[in-house]
C-alpha cells in the first residue's frame, strides 16, 4: 500500500459556476500559508470522541458558516440547524 503524507483539505466557493470545490494539499506545503490565517478549532480531544454522523454534520455546518461570512450568496442559501440535532438551541 502506498504511504501518503498528511493532507489538509481546502474548501473554496467559486461564483462561476456556483459550487464548492474541495482540494487536498500536503499539510507541509500549506503550513506556511496558514501561519497568519484565522483558525476555527473543532475539538476532538476527548478519549471517547468518535467521528459519527452528528460530528460530521457539525463540522460541515461550521465550514459553511465560515465560508458564508465572506460570501453573501452562500449565506442566503444556508438552511441548517446550528446546534446539535439532539439538543435544543441555546436561548
N, C-alpha and C positions, 0 to 999 in steps of 0.2 A: 504494500500500500504506500502510495506517495505521501510523504510527510510535508505538510504545508505550514507556513509561518502563521502567526496570529493575524487575524484580519480585523479591520474596522469597517463599519457599514456607514456609508454616506447616503442620506435620503435628501433628494432635491426636488423641488416643484419647478416645473417649466411651464411657461404660458402657451407655447405653440409647438406641438399640441398640448392641451392642458392635461398634464399627467405627473405622477410622482415617479422618479427614477431612483432605483437603489443601485449603488455601486460598491463593490468590495475593493478595499485598498489594504495593502500590507500595513499593519499598525506602525511599524518602524518608519515607513515612508511618510505617513500622515502626521506623526507625532510632532514634528517642528511646527506644522501649520496650526495645530490645536493648542499650542502653548498659550496663546493670548485669546482663546475663544471662551465664550460662556459655556459653563458646564451645567447640565441638568442631571443630577445623580438619580439613579434608580437602585435603591439599596437591596442587596442580596446577601447580606452578612449573616443572617440568621441561619443556624445549622439545619433548621427544619425547612428552609425555603426550597421550593420547587418551582420551576417554570411550568405553570399549568395554564389552562385556558384564561383564567381571570388575570394572572400576572401578564400574560401576553396581550390581553385586551388593554390593560392599564398602560403598558409600555407603548402600544400603538396610539392610544389616546394622548399620552404625554408627547410623543413625537409630532402628532398632528397639531396639538396646541402650540408647540414651539414654532412649527412652520407657519401656522396661521397668524402668529403675532406680526410677521412681516409681510403677509400676503392676504389682503382683504378678500380676494376672490376665493381663497381656501376657507377663511373664517366664516363667510356666509354659507358655506356648504357643510360646516360642522353640525352634525346632529348626533352627538354621542353622549352617553352617560358619563359624567365627570368623576363620580365616586364609585367605589367598588359595588358591583351589582348586588351583592348580598348584604350591603349596609345602607341605611338611609342617608340621604345627603345631610351635610352639616347645615344648620340653620343659623 
